[in-house]
Amino acid sequence: MRTLLVSTILAAGFIGLTGSAQAADCGKVSIAEMNWASAGVAANIDKIILESGYGCEVELVTGDTIPTFTSMTEKAEPDMAPELWVNAVQEPLAKALADDKIVKVTQILTDGGVEGWWIPKFIADAHPDIKTVEDALKHPELFPAPEDASKGAVTNCPAGWGCQITTANLYKAIKADTKGFQLIGSGSAAGLDGSIAHAFEKKIGWLGYYWAPTAILGKYDMVKLSFDTKFDKAAWDKCITVADCPDPKLNSYPVAEVDTVVTKKFADRAGVAMDYIKARRWDNATVGKVLAWMSDNQADNADTAKYFLETYPDVWAKWVSPEVAEKVKAEL
């Protein structure tokens, strides 16, 4: 019995030392908790996995794209931005990479950030001939305007958003007004979401701008339509993003690159944490479903992260070793 007791104590001590060594290897990690849902949830997922699976000491830091990126390049803090939309910092990011201040670790959204004009899937299923925006514009009767059902409607972004400008210019470029359509303002983010919810409730057509990943596209089954043209960056930057551009030419929305970036200082010392960060990626469909649960349950980022880890082990367990996965599950 005494021999067994001594062996147990020694084993416990060895496990404790191993855990301490792993924590020392990982150390302290500061993560930007950005102020939009998908990024905030990702930061909290990282916190749970790094703490329970790797013994890290994680601090979440409130962030936004430009301030966080600037702080990472100038002060080397926070250590990590889990979801950086690269298009917003294209030039300074290229410089930071060249100056060896920032490291792009992985593309966290496997299908990128997606923008476009969408229709409900029940409309697409009932009208399989509608594959493109041009196809949809042949059927104004399927997408009735709220104030004049004899006209079709293209629903725009809220006032002041960049997508309000791009949608208006594409509407003008494709000459939708000559095809029986009106461009309808949504007024606010809630108004835009409400117009989609109303369309599904009443089973009527809806055509307009939206983006992924989002709670709305996780809750409502929508189909993104393509434009009959390829993305032209020069024309996009010169006109489509410019308010009241006099002669916009038809273009396609670019797919936004959305990456996890870390400071070079952190990359050099992160050890086991970097193995996890390199492997951690998810698709827009999964993110959308998680955000829909978040919205329906009025949950915060931390609760939503726990929900994801409890509900989608088949997704996140691939990011870590079996041993780490068991530690995370035990913590949950």
C-alpha positions in Angstrom: 0.0 0.0 0.0 2.8 2.4 0.9 4.6 1.6 -2.3 1.4 2.3 -4.3 1.0 5.6 -2.4 4.5 6.7 -3.2 4.1 5.7 -6.8 0.9 7.7 -7.1 2.5 10.8 -5.5 5.4 10.6 -7.9 3.1 10.1 -10.9 1.0 13.1 -9.8 4.2 15.1 -9.4 5.4 14.1 -12.9 2.1 15.1 -14.4 2.2 18.4 -12.6 5.7 19.1 -13.8 4.7 18.2 -17.4 1.7 20.6 -17.2 3.9 23.3 -15.9 6.5 22.8 -18.6 3.8 22.9 -21.3 2.4 26.2 -19.7 5.9 27.6 -19.6 6.4 26.6 -23.3 3.2 28.4 -24.3 3.4 31.3 -21.8 1.1 34.3 -22.0 -0.9 35.0 -25.1 -2.9 38.2 -25.9 -5.6 37.8 -28.5 -7.7 40.6 -30.2 -11.4 40.1 -29.5 -12.7 42.1 -32.5 -16.0 43.9 -32.4 -17.9 41.7 -34.9 -19.5 38.4 -34.1 -17.4 35.8 -36.1 -14.1 37.3 -34.9 -15.2 37.6 -31.3 -16.3 34.0 -31.2 -13.1 32.8 -32.8 -11.0 34.7 -30.2 -13.0 33.0 -27.4 -12.6 29.6 -29.0 -8.8 30.2 -29.2 -8.9 31.2 -25.5 -10.6 28.0 -24.4 -8.4 25.7 -26.5 -5.1 27.4 -25.7 -5.8 27.5 -21.9 -7.4 24.1 -21.4 -5.5 22.2 -24.1 -2.0 23.8 -24.0 -1.8 25.4 -20.6 -1.4 29.0 -22.0 -2.3 32.1 -20.0 -4.7 34.0 -22.4 -5.8 37.6 -22.2 -8.5 38.9 -24.6 -8.0 42.5 -25.7 -10.9 44.5 -27.3 -10.0 45.3 -30.9 -11.0 46.6 -34.3 -9.3 46.1 -37.7 -7.2 49.3 -38.1 -6.3 50.0 -34.4 -5.4 46.4 -33.7 -3.3 46.0 -36.8 -1.5 49.3 -36.1 -0.8 48.2 -32.5 0.5 44.8 -33.6 2.9 46.4 -36.1 4.1 49.3 -33.9 4.0 47.8 -30.4 4.0 44.0 -31.1 0.8 43.6 -29.1 -1.7 42.0 -29.0 0.1 38.8 -30.1 -2.7 37.6 -32.4 -5.7 38.8 -34.5 -7.7 35.6 -35.2 -9.8 37.2 -38.0 -8.2 40.0 -40.0 -10.0 41.0 -43.2 -6.9 41.6 -45.4 -8.5 43.9 -48.0 -8.9 46.6 -45.3 -5.1 46.7 -44.7 -3.7 45.5 -48.0 -0.8 47.9 -48.3 0.3 48.3 -44.7 0.1 44.5 -44.3 2.4 44.0 -47.3 4.9 46.4 -45.7 4.6 44.7 -42.2 5.3 41.3 -43.8 8.3 42.7 -45.7 9.6 44.3 -42.5 9.2 41.0 -40.6 6.8 42.4 -38.1 3.8 40.3 -38.9 3.3 36.7 -39.8 0.2 35.4 -41.8 -0.5 32.0 -40.2 -3.6 30.6 -41.8 -6.7 31.6 -43.8 -9.2 31.2 -41.0 -12.3 31.3 -43.3 -11.6 28.6 -45.8 -13.9 30.1 -48.4 -13.0 33.7 -47.5 -15.3 36.6 -46.8 -18.1 36.6 -49.4 -20.1 39.5 -50.7 -22.8 39.5 -53.4 -26.4 39.6 -54.4 -28.5 36.8 -53.0 -31.9 35.2 -53.4 -33.8 32.8 -51.1 -33.1 29.1 -51.9 -36.8 28.4 -52.3 -36.9 30.8 -55.2 -33.7 29.3 -56.7 -35.2 25.8 -56.4 -38.5 26.9 -58.0 -36.8 28.7 -60.8 -33.6 26.7 -61.7 -33.0 28.9 -64.7 -31.9 31.7 -62.3 -28.2 31.2 -61.9 -26.9 34.8 -62.3 -28.0 38.3 -61.4 -28.8 38.9 -65.1 -31.1 35.9 -64.9 -32.9 37.3 -61.8 -33.4 40.7 -63.5 -35.5 38.9 -66.2 -38.1 38.3 -63.5 -39.1 41.5 -61.6 -42.4 39.7 -60.7 -40.5 37.3 -58.5 -38.9 40.1 -56.3 -41.7 42.6 -55.7 -40.9 46.0 -54.4 -42.5 46.7 -50.9 -44.3 49.9 -52.1 -45.0 48.9 -55.7 -45.5 45.2 -56.5 -45.5 46.0 -60.2 -41.8 46.6 -59.9 -39.0 44.4 -58.8 -36.7 45.4 -55.9 -32.9 45.2 -55.3 -32.4 45.8 -51.6 -29.3 47.9 -50.8 -27.1 48.2 -47.7 -27.8 50.7 -44.9 -26.7 54.3 -45.5 -23.1 55.0 -44.7 -21.8 51.5 -45.3 -19.3 50.9 -48.1 -21.5 48.2 -49.6 -24.2 50.9 -50.2 -21.9 52.5 -52.7 -20.8 49.3 -54.4 -24.4 48.0 -54.7 -25.7 51.3 -56.1 -22.9 51.3 -58.7 -23.5 47.7 -59.8 -27.2 48.4 -60.0 -26.4 51.3 -62.3 -23.9 49.3 -64.3 -26.3 46.5 -65.0 -29.1 48.9 -65.9 -31.5 47.2 -63.5 -33.8 50.3 -63.6 -34.5 49.6 -67.3 -35.5 46.0 -66.5 -38.3 46.9 -64.1 -36.4 47.1 -60.9 -36.0 49.7 -58.1 -33.1 50.1 -55.8 -34.5 50.0 -52.2 -32.7 51.4 -49.2 -32.7 49.2 -46.1 -32.3 52.0 -43.6 -30.3 50.1 -41.0 -28.7 46.7 -40.4 -31.8 45.6 -38.6 -33.9 46.8 -41.6 -31.8 44.8 -44.0 -32.0 41.7 -41.8 -35.7 42.2 -41.3 -36.4 42.4 -45.0 -34.9 39.0 -45.4 -36.8 37.5 -42.5 -40.0 39.0 -43.9 -39.4 37.4 -47.3 -39.0 33.9 -45.7 -42.0 34.4 -43.4 -44.2 35.3 -46.3 -42.5 33.1 -48.9 -41.9 35.9 -51.3 -38.9 36.7 -53.4 -36.0 38.9 -52.2 -33.0 40.1 -54.2 -30.2 42.2 -52.7 -26.9 42.6 -51.1 -25.6 40.5 -48.2 -22.3 39.0 -47.0 -21.0 35.9 -45.3 -20.3 34.6 -42.7 -23.3 36.0 -40.9 -26.1 34.9 -38.6 -28.8 35.7 -41.2 -27.2 33.4 -43.8 -26.8 30.8 -41.1 -30.5 31.0 -40.2 -32.0 31.5 -43.7 -31.0 29.4 -46.7 -29.9 31.8 -49.4 -28.1 31.4 -52.8 -25.5 33.9 -54.0 -25.9 34.8 -57.7 -22.9 35.5 -59.9 -22.5 38.4 -62.3 -21.7 37.6 -65.9 -18.2 39.0 -65.6 -14.9 38.5 -63.7 -13.6 40.7 -60.9 -11.5 43.6 -62.3 -9.6 45.2 -59.4 -8.5 48.3 -61.3 -12.1 49.1 -62.4 -13.4 48.2 -59.0 -11.1 50.6 -57.2 -11.5 53.3 -59.7 -15.3 53.4 -59.9 -17.3 50.7 -58.1 -16.2 51.8 -54.6 -16.6 55.5 -55.5 -19.9 57.3 -54.6 -21.8 58.6 -57.6 -19.3 57.2 -60.2 -20.8 58.6 -63.5 -20.2 55.5 -65.6 -19.7 52.3 -63.7 -18.9 49.1 -65.6 -20.2 45.8 -64.6 -17.9 44.0 -62.2 -18.0 41.1 -59.7 -17.4 41.2 -56.0 -14.0 40.1 -54.9 -13.6 37.3 -52.4 -12.0 38.8 -49.3 -9.0 37.1 -47.9 -9.5 36.6 -44.1 -6.5 35.5 -42.2 -5.1 34.8 -38.7 -2.1 37.0 -38.2 0.4 37.1 -35.3 3.3 39.3 -34.5 6.8 38.0 -35.5 7.8 38.2 -31.9 5.0 35.9 -30.9 5.6 33.5 -33.8 9.2 33.0 -32.7 8.3 32.1 -29.1 4.8 30.5 -29.4 5.9 26.9 -29.6 2.9 24.5 -29.3 0.4 27.3 -29.6 1.5 27.9 -33.2 0.8 24.3 -34.2 -2.9 24.8 -33.2 -3.2 28.2 -34.8 -1.9 26.9 -38.1 -4.5 24.1 -38.1 -7.5 26.2 -37.0 -9.8 26.9 -39.9 -13.6 26.8 -40.5 -16.0 27.4 -43.3 -18.7 30.0 -43.7 -21.6 27.5 -43.4 -20.4 26.4 -40.0 -19.7 30.0 -38.8 -23.2 31.0 -40.1 -24.9 28.3 -38.1 -23.0 29.2 -35.0 -23.8 32.9 -35.3 -27.5 32.0 -35.9 -27.5 30.2 -32.6 -25.8 33.2 -31.0 -28.4 35.5 -32.3 -31.4 33.3 -31.4 -30.1 32.8 -27.9 -28.8 36.4 -27.4 -25.5 34.8 -26.3 -22.2 36.5 -25.8 -18.9 35.5 -27.5 -17.8 33.3 -24.6 -21.0 31.3 -24.4 -21.1 30.9 -28.2 -17.5 29.6 -28.2 -18.6 27.0 -25.7 -21.6 26.1 -27.7 -19.4 25.6 -30.8 -16.9 23.4 -28.9 -19.7 21.3 -27.4 -21.7 21.0 -30.7 -19.1 20.7 -33.4 -16.3 18.4 -32.0 -16.0 16.8 -35.5 -14.8 20.2 -36.7 -12.4 21.4 -34.0 -11.0 18.1 -32.9 -9.1 18.0 -36.3 -7.2 21.1 -35.2 -5.5 19.4 -32.3 -4.0 16.1 -31.1 -6.3 13.5 -29.5 -4.7 14.3 -26.1 -5.4 18.0 -26.4 -9.0 17.3 -27.6 -9.6 15.2 -24.5 -8.3 18.0 -22.2 -10.6 20.5 -23.9 -13.6 18.2 -23.6 -12.9 17.6 -20.0 -12.8 21.3 -19.3 -16.1 21.8 -21.1 
